[in-house]
Amino acid sequence: MKLKQSCGLLAAMLSLVCSTATAEAADYGQFYKNLPITLPAVTPPSIPSYEVSITTFGGVNDGITLNTEAFANAMSHLSSKGGGRLVVPEGIWYTGPIHFESNVELHLDRGALVLFSEDLADYPAVASDWEGLSTHRATSPLSARDKHDIAITGDGTFNGNGQKWRPVKKGKMTESQWKELTRTGCVNAKGDVWFPNERIREVYEDKNLQTKVHHGDKSTVEYAHDFLRPVLLSFINCRNVMLKDATFENSPAWNLHPLLCENLIIDNVNVRNPWYAQNGDGIDVESCTNVLVANSRFDVGDDAICIKSGKDKDGRDRGVPCSNVLIEGCTVYHGHGGFVIGSEMSGGCKDIVVRNCVFIGTDVGLRFKSTRGRGGVVEDIYVDNIKMSDIAGDALIFDLYYGIKPGAPVPPVTEETPSFRNMYINDVTCRSAKRAALFNGLPEMPMKNVVISNSHFRADTGIELNHVDGLTLKNVRITTPGEQIKRGEGVKNVNVQP
């Protein structure tokens, strides 16, 4: 009897220890210590302990059976119970779109692959957003709108079958890859872009059709459906969201796109796309507040970790900045930019901290971009302890001429004029880049109050400055064969300190 009592007491103690460890693991306050500004700490979503398996709802893991209905029924059941955890065991789970309900966690066991259908008709067109504009897109494989307390966890993988949607440029492939690719689909008249089907090619080349889609012409949206490739994950206007441990790969367009979300956690995820993937961004955090992206890895075909807030008038009318964002301990292996703000930033971006990250082989390391017509203010950005190697272009770039050519007439300052100011960059080490940095501000709105400190750039060329008013370089070494700092037009108040 005493032995049974002792065993029972031990089991209770072990249970308490495990519960405490789980609670500690879910405490994200540790990431918010010693920040240069005060940011509200994120908290995990609240998920009831109720748990079911996808197999209970007829799910089959043979890689052939379509599981769309099984996922829908499981989500509906959990919603009726007030929420819970949907477990996906190992195997290949072939399915159409998965729509989330509130208070639900989708958990993929190790060895589970959710492979999204290659039949484009499984993804009907819906009102959505694309590159900062309100428009229509095909339904995303993973989607939620106006939900709260949702999570994706586990060591499994989501594959978006993106090759069925994306065009491919010939210049991004070897000759043998291009030859193999063009055995199917079609190419444009010039022969330098491949398309999965003729309808995608037609709409890609017809700007009038694209404009009609943007304005919501129903018949055009239906006609252009295959061109409207979706992001892999679209969570819109959701609260208390967590993506943890899973792999997200091969997206039709952007990979992860949280929009207008609050209290968002991205923790220890893998985000992958082919390096040639058109618009194959890693994560685009748009008009969100209270965000943590931590300990994650990105190997993608476009910008890797990107902050946005809408494009031009659509973004200004929305008027929701991306704010209170912490990027911590991430690694980028390939991408057009390691960490990026813009170019769609018309609602503004502020109070953002990026630290303890590594960029290996990206086109650009730190990339800040906008252009006339955007408007919006980017301010109070803090970057610390960034390590870079083998950067193909600029280690650091501020380019407010994104998509336009210098030399155009200088317009007056209006609500369409973007503004970049109050940016603090410390402890950046770049082992190799083509150029250390480019500052390319607008003559009507120069960049203001940028501080770079305690950094070392080793590059083919040094720092180039245009239209900057207020730049401090403190303990910055530039190892280059030529001129360290090249001053162009409109350069004022540059302070170089030892």
VENHUQUI-V436188 format. One record per residue. PSI is psi as a letter, one per 40 degrees, with the letter a starting at -180 (999 if undefined). OMEGA is omega in degrees with one decimal (999 if undefined). BURIAL is 1 if it has 24 or more other C-alpha atoms within 12 Angstrom, else 0. Layout:
# VENHUQUI-V436188
<<PSI	OMEGA	BURIAL> <PSI	OMEGA	BURIAL>>
This chain:
# VENHUQUI-V436188
<<d	179.2	0> <d	179.4	0> <d	178.8	0> <d	178.5	0> <d	179.4	0> <d	179.6	0> <d	178.5	0> <d	178.1	0> <d	179.1	0> <d	179.4	0> <d	178.5	0> <d	179.2	0> <d	179.2	0> <d	178.3	0> <d	179.2	0> <d	178.8	0> <d	-179.5	0> <d	179.6	0> <d	179.0	0> <d	179.9	0> <d	178.9	0> <d	179.1	0> <d	179.9	0> <d	180.0	0> <d	-178.2	0> <e	-179.4	0> <h	-177.6	0> <e	177.9	1> <d	-179.1	0> <d	-178.1	0> <e	-171.9	1> <e	177.8	1> <i	174.2	0> <f	175.2	0> <i	178.9	1> <e	175.1	0> <i	178.7	0> <h	175.8	0> <i	175.7	1> <h	179.6	1> <h	177.0	1> <i	177.6	1> <i	-179.6	1> <i	176.2	1> <i	178.5	1> <h	-178.3	1> <h	177.1	1> <i	-175.7	0> <e	179.3	0> <h	-174.0	0> <h	175.7	1> <i	176.5	1> <i	177.7	1> <d	179.8	1> <d	178.3	0> <d	-176.3	0> <f	175.4	0> <e	179.2	0> <h	-179.6	1> <h	-172.7	1> <f	-176.3	1> <e	179.2	0> <e	-178.1	0> <d	-178.9	0> <h	178.8	0> <h	-172.6	1> <e	-177.2	1> <d	-178.7	1> <d	179.0	1> <d	178.4	1> <d	-179.8	1> <d	179.7	1> <d	178.3	1> <d	178.5	1> <d	179.2	1> <d	179.0	1> <d	180.0	1> <d	178.6	1> <d	-179.8	1> <d	179.3	0> <e	-177.9	0> <e	177.8	0> <i	-179.5	1> <a	-173.4	1> <h	176.3	1> <h	-176.0	1> <h	176.1	1> <h	-179.0	1> <i	179.3	1> <i	-179.3	1> <i	177.6	1> <h	-177.0	1> <g	-178.2	1> <h	-172.2	1> <i	167.3	1> <a	-174.8	1> <i	174.4	1> <h	-179.1	1> <h	-174.8	1> <i	169.7	1> <i	178.9	1> <i	176.9	1> <f	-177.9	1> <h	172.9	1> <h	174.1	1> <h	-174.1	1> <h	177.8	1> <h	174.5	1> <i	174.8	1> <h	-177.1	0> <e	177.6	0> <h	174.9	1> <h	172.1	1> <h	-177.2	1> <h	-174.9	1> <i	-172.6	1> <i	176.1	1> <e	176.5	1> <h	-174.7	1> <d	178.7	1> <e	178.1	0> <e	-174.5	1> <g	-176.6	1> <i	179.6	1> <h	179.8	1> <i	173.0	1> <h	-175.5	1> <a	176.6	1> <i	176.5	1> <h	-179.4	1> <f	173.4	1> <e	-178.5	1> <i	173.0	1> <h	-174.0	1> <a	174.9	1> <i	175.4	1> <i	170.0	1> <i	179.8	1> <h	179.0	1> <i	175.8	1> <d	175.6	1> <h	-175.5	1> <i	173.3	1> <i	177.1	1> <h	178.4	1> <f	178.4	1> <i	177.1	1> <i	177.9	1> <g	177.9	1> <i	-176.0	1> <i	168.0	1> <h	-176.6	1> <i	175.6	1> <i	-173.8	1> <e	-178.8	1> <a	-172.3	1> <i	170.6	1> <h	178.9	1> <h	-173.2	1> <e	-179.0	1> <f	-172.4	1> <d	-178.7	1> <e	177.5	1> <e	-176.5	1> <d	-165.1	1> <h	163.8	1> <i	179.9	1> <h	178.5	1> <h	-176.4	1> <d	-177.0	1> <e	-179.5	0> <e	-176.7	0> <i	171.6	0> <i	-179.3	0> <d	-179.2	0> <d	176.9	0> <d	179.8	0> <d	179.8	1> <d	179.9	0> <d	-178.3	0> <d	-173.5	1> <e	170.7	1> <d	177.9	0> <i	176.7	0> <a	-178.0	1> <i	177.5	1> <i	177.6	1> <i	-176.5	1> <d	-179.9	0> <d	177.5	0> <e	-176.9	0> <e	175.0	0> <h	177.9	1> <i	178.9	1> <i	179.0	1> <d	175.7	1> <i	-174.2	1> <d	-179.0	0> <d	177.4	1> <d	178.7	1> <d	-176.7	1> <d	-177.8	1> <d	177.2	1> <d	-175.4	1> <e	-176.1	0> <g	-178.4	0> <d	178.3	0> <d	176.3	0> <d	179.6	1> <d	178.3	1> <d	178.2	0> <d	176.2	0> <d	-178.8	1> <d	-179.0	1> <e	170.9	0> <f	177.0	1> <h	-169.5	0> <d	-177.8	0> <d	178.5	0> <d	177.5	1> <d	179.0	1> <d	-179.2	1> <d	-174.6	1> <e	-170.8	1> <d	-173.5	1> <d	176.9	1> <d	-171.7	1> <f	-175.1	1> <h	-173.2	1> <i	165.5	1> <i	-179.1	1> <d	-179.7	1> <h	178.3	1> <h	173.9	1> <h	-173.9	1> <h	175.7	1> <f	-179.7	1> <i	177.7	1> <i	174.2	1> <g	-174.2	1> <h	176.8	1> <h	168.8	1> <h	-173.3	1> <h	168.8	1> <d	-173.9	1> <i	174.5	1> <h	177.9	1> <h	-172.5	1> <i	171.0	1> <f	-177.9	1> <i	175.9	1> <d	175.6	1> <b	174.5	1> <i	-178.7	1> <c	-179.1	1> <h	-178.2	1> <g	169.1	1> <h	-176.4	1> <h	178.0	1> <f	179.4	1> <i	-179.7	1> <h	-177.3	1> <g	-173.1	1> <h	179.0	1> <h	170.5	1> <h	-169.2	1> <h	171.9	1> <f	177.0	1> <i	172.5	1> <h	-179.3	1> <h	-172.4	1> <h	170.2	1> <i	172.0	1> <i	-175.7	1> <d	179.8	1> <e	-175.0	1> <h	178.8	1> <h	-176.7	1> <f	-175.3	1> <f	179.3	1> <i	175.9	1> <c	175.7	1> <h	176.4	1> <h	179.2	1> <h	-171.3	1> <h	176.2	1> <f	178.3	1> <i	176.8	1> <i	-177.5	1> <g	-172.3	1> <h	171.3	1> <h	171.0	1> <h	-169.3	1> <i	167.6	1> <f	-176.5	1> <i	-174.9	1> <h	-175.3	1> <h	176.0	1> <g	-162.9	1> <i	-175.6	1> <e	179.3	1> <a	179.6	1> <i	-173.3	1> <c	179.1	1> <h	-168.7	1> <h	178.3	1> <h	-177.5	1> <i	176.5	1> <f	177.3	1> <i	-172.7	1> <h	172.1	1> <b	-173.9	1> <d	178.6	1> <d	179.9	1> <d	179.2	1> <d	178.5	1> <d	175.6	0> <d	172.5	1> <f	-179.5	1> <h	180.0	1> <i	168.2	1> <h	-170.7	1> <i	178.4	1> <f	-176.3	1> <h	175.6	1> <h	173.8	1> <h	-170.1	1> <h	168.2	1> <f	-178.6	1> <i	177.8	1> <h	176.7	1> <h	-178.8	1> <d	175.9	1> <i	178.1	1> <i	175.9	1> <d	174.5	1> <i	176.8	1> <c	171.0	1> <h	-170.5	1> <h	165.2	1> <h	179.3	1> <a	-2.6	1> <e	179.2	1> <g	-176.4	1> <f	-170.9	1> <e	175.7	1> <e	178.6	1> <i	176.1	1> <h	-176.4	1> <i	176.2	1> <g	-177.9	1> <h	179.1	1> <h	176.8	1> <h	-177.7	1> <i	173.0	1> <f	-179.0	1> <i	179.6	1> <h	176.9	1> <h	-176.4	1> <h	174.6	1> <e	175.8	1> <i	176.8	1> <d	177.2	1> <i	177.9	1> <c	176.4	1> <h	-170.3	1> <h	178.6	1> <h	-171.4	1> <i	173.9	1> <a	-178.2	1> <i	174.7	1> <i	-178.0	1> <d	-178.6	1> <d	-167.3	1> <a	178.3	1> <i	179.7	1> <h	172.0	1> <h	-174.6	1> <i	177.1	1> <g	178.4	1> <h	-175.9	1> <h	-178.9	1> <h	-175.9	1> <h	174.5	1> <g	177.4	1> <h	178.9	1> <h	-178.3	1> <i	174.6	1> <i	175.3	1> <f	177.5	1> <h	-173.2	1> <d	-178.1	1> <b	-177.4	1> <h	171.8	1> <d	-179.4	1> <h	179.5	1> <h	168.4	1> <h	-174.7	1> <h	177.1	1> <e	173.7	1> <f	-177.6	1> <h	177.9	1> <e	176.3	0> <i	-178.1	0> <h	173.5	0> <i	177.0	0> <e	177.1	0> <i	178.3	0> <i	-177.7	0> <h	-179.3	0> <i	174.1	0> <i	176.7	0> <h	178.5	0> <a	175.9	0> <e	179.1	0> <e	-178.3	1> <h	178.0	1> <i	-179.6	1> <h	176.1	1> <h	-176.9	1> <i	175.4	1> <g	-178.1	1> <h	-171.2	1> <h	-174.7	1> <h	-174.3	1> <i	171.7	1> <f	173.8	1> <h	175.5	1> <h	176.9	1> <h	-176.6	1> <d	-178.8	1> <h	176.4	1> <i	176.4	1> <d	177.9	1> <i	-178.7	1> <d	-177.6	1> <i	172.7	1> <h	171.3	1> <h	-174.3	1> <g	-178.8	1> <i	177.0	1> <i	179.2	1> <d	179.5	1> <e	179.5	1> <g	179.3	1> <i	171.7	1> <i	-175.0	1> <h	173.6	1> <g	173.5	1> <h	-179.6	1> <h	173.5	1> <h	-175.3	1> <i	170.5	1> <f	-173.7	1> <i	179.0	1> <h	178.3	1> <h	173.5	1> <h	-171.1	1> <i	178.0	1> <d	176.2	1> <i	-172.7	1> <b	-178.0	1> <h	177.6	1> <h	-174.8	1> <h	172.4	1> <h	175.6	1> <g	175.7	1> <h	178.0	1> <g	-179.5	1> <g	177.7	1> <h	176.1	1> <h	173.7	1> <h	-175.4	1> <h	-178.0	0> <f	178.4	0> <h	177.0	1> <h	177.7	1> <h	179.9	1> <h	-176.8	1> <i	179.8	1> <d	-173.9	0> <a	-176.6	0> <h	-177.1	0> <d	-179.2	1> <h	179.4	1> <h	-177.3	0> <h	178.3	0> <b	-177.1	0> <i	169.8	0> <f	-177.9	0> <h	-178.3	1> <i	170.0	0> <f	173.8	0> <h	-175.1	1> <h	179.0	0> <h	-177.2	0> <i	177.3	0> <999	999	0>>
